Amino acid sequence: MKQFLLIFLLLLSGFTSYGQLESGTLLPGNIRTTDIKGDSVDVFKWLAEGKTVVLDIFATWCGPCWSFHNSGYLKQLHEQYGPQGTDELRIVAIESDGTTAESELYNSALGNWTTGVKYPIVNNHTFSSLLKISFFPTLYIIRPNKRVFEVGSYRGNNEVWQKAMFPKKPIDLLTISGMTSRTFCNNASFDQKPTLLNLGSEDITSLKADFIRNGQVQQVSNAAAIPVFSEIKLPLPNISQFSVTTLFEAIVKEINGNPLPENEQLKFTSTYLRPVVETDAYRILFTTDFYPGEITWELKDNKGKSILKNTYNPGPGQFGSGGEDAHKTFTHDILLEDTDISCLTLSISDTGQDGLTSFNPNVNPVPGVEIQKIDGTVIKPKMDSDYTFTSTRNILTKFILSSNATEVVADKFSIFPNPTSGILNISNSFEDFTDYTIHVTDMMGKQITPTYQNVNFVDITNFNAGIYFINIFTDKGNAAFKFMKQ
C-alpha cells in the first residue's frame, strides 16, 4: 500500500479532492461556526485581533491524526499561547469527514478525542472545500495577515512551528537540508542543493551566495522570489566528473540587496574525498557485536570478482547471540596481485537489520571495520556502528580508500535535530511514496519502541539521556542513524 494511503488518508466522504492550500497563499474565506460545546468560532475575527490561528483538520478514524493528537503538542501550544497563556494563539480542531457522527468524537475506535482538550473542536465537513482538504491530517498555521502555512512533514519540528506562528525577523531562512560529505573511488559528481524555508515576515526578492570549489569562488543567485512560507533549493551548479579530493562550500551572504553580518550568514560545506593509498597490501580488522552470526561481508574488485568473503559463527543464545565470535576483532590480510584492479568494494550485510549496534561501550570493543596497511598504519578508522545494510559502505583500492559510499536509502532519509530532547523528526525525499517502517533501539540493540509505519517524527521525551539508533526499513534497502537524547 502506498504512503499516501497510509499517512495521508484520502477523504472518502462525498466531496472532491482539491489538493491542500499552498503555503504562502491567503486564507480564501472565513471559518465561522460553533464548536461541540456551542461556543462561537470566528477565524477572521481572531486574525483581525492579531492572533495566529492553527487549524487541525482530522477524522476520528485516522490513525496518524490520532498519533499527532496524542502527542499533546497542540494542548501544550494552547496552554502556553492560548487565552490562559500569552493570548497570541487560537487553535481549532475540525472533524471533516461528513459521514462521521458527533458521537464518534467521544467514543471512536481510536478513543475519546475530547479528553483533556480545552481548545474548540468542530464537527463540520462543510469547510473542506474552502480549505482544499485532500488528506488527513492537515495542519494549517494562519498568521494575522491571513497567510497560510501548510505544516505537512514539519509537524514534529518545533522550530518550524514557533517561527511560522510567531515570526521574529523580517528575513528568517531556516535550513531544511544542507550538504553532506561523500567519498568516491575514481570519479565523482557534485549535485547537492541545500533547501531553505522562508519563515520570516517578508518575501525574499533576491539572494546571493558564494559557491566555493577548492578556494575558487563563484557567485550564484536565485532566479525567482522566495515568498513567505516558500522553499528554495540553493541554485548551486552541478559539477561532473572530477577525480581529486574536493572541498565545496556555499555561503549565503546577501538577501534583498543587504549584506548579512557574518554571524547570520548561512554556511554549508561538503568534502568529496578521494584519499590516495600507495600500497597493494591491506589488513582488514572486523569487530563483531553481540550477534556475530548475522554478519556477512564481501570484498570485490572493480570487475565484480570476489576477493574475500566472510561470515562469523552464531552464538548459543537467543537469535544467535553471544558465543566465541561475539565482541571479537578478526584480522584478514589481503595482497593484491592483479595490476588491473582499480577499485575494491567492501559490502556489509546484517540479517538482523539493526546494524552492529549490540554492545556495551563500557565493556566491549566498538563494532565496525578498520583498514590498515600491513605495517599497522591506519588507513581507514573504524566506523562507529553507522551502516546502511545489505549495501556497499566501504571502498578501497591500492590507490584509493574511502568510506560512506553514496547509498540510495541513506541519502533519501535524514533525522533532525540531533541531539534532541523531545521530538526527533524523520524526513525523506523519495518521490514515489515509498513505504517504510521504523523503530528505535538502544546501544545494546534492544528495540525500545513499537514498529511504526510511515511516520515523520518520534517523541523521545521520556527516553533516558544517551545514544540510540533509529532503524529504517524500505523495499529499496534499509538504513540506521545514530542520535543522542539530551
Buried (B, 14 or more C-beta within 10 A) or exposed (E): EEBEEBBBBEBEBEBEEBEBBEBBBEBEEBBEBEBBEEEEBBBBEBBEEEBBBBBBBBBBBBBBBBBBBBBBBBBEBBEEBBEEEEEBBBBBBBBBBBEBEEEBBEEBEBEEBEEEBEBBBBBBBEBBEBBBBBBBBBBBBBBBEBBBBBBBBBBBBBBBBBBBBBBEEEBBBBBBBBBBEBBBBBEBEBEBBBBBBBBBBBBBEBBBBBBBBEEEEEEBEBEEBBBBBBBBEBBBEEBEEBEEBBBBBBBBBBBBEEEBEEEBBBBBBBBBBBBEBEBBEBBBBBBBBBBBBBBBBBBBBBEEEEBBEEBBEBBEEEBBBBBEBBBBEEEEEBEBEEEEBBBBBBBBBBBBBBBBBBBEEEEBBBBBBBBBBEEEEEBBEBBEBBBBBBBBBBBBBBBBBBBBBBBEBBBBBBBBBBEBEBBBBBBBEBEEBBBBBBBBBBBBBEEEBEEBBBBBBBBBEEBEEEBBBBBBBBEBBBBBBBBEBE
